[in-house]
């Protein structure tokens, strides 16, 4: 498996049902009461974060997804932690509903808002850079998605294209992502690692390929 420099390869991969994964993530925060659990899903581009979040949302009917790309839209690649805390995570920890319209949405005439009803059981927050020291007090559990870099890059091209503009965007992104990830070491902080994309035989409808965090 080819990884970015500094990332530790996970060992002890095993197949687990989606429901077992949900149970393990819930058990990581047994004292979370009166509010939704906030569970982060992190990984590099093409790892499958959005797809995993959707599978977990379906496994927990009373749950919702927050995409950090919506927070970062026309704002910054990684400098959005305070915006996320003050407008989404802090209200969730108070057990409140969220209806947040980022400033960039108003500036660029993007319609709608980031809305989360009160009373949800779990909020899945997915996006590259969500597992970081700054946000640790607000996260009840977390997943780092690790997979072969070549395959992740191939899937990213399938999704986003390979135009000169996209290649320039990726190059600028990596200038910030690489030092950020080396500093934060999300694969060591995570509650568990999920293979993204997986290379072990499993039932893609009901199972995931998982491993313990590399820092444990």
Secondary structure, 3 states (H helix, E strand, C coil): CCCCCCCCCCCCCEEEEHHHHHHHHHHCCCCCCCCCEEEEEEECCCCCHHHHHHHHHHHCCCEEEEEHHHHHCCCCCCCCHHHHHHHHHHHHHCCCCEEECCHHHHHCCCCCCEEECCCCCEEEEECCCCCCHHHHHHCCEEEEEECCHHHHHHHHHHHHCCCHHHHHHHHHHHHHHHHHHHHHCHHHHCCEEEECCCCCCCCCCCEEEEECCCCC
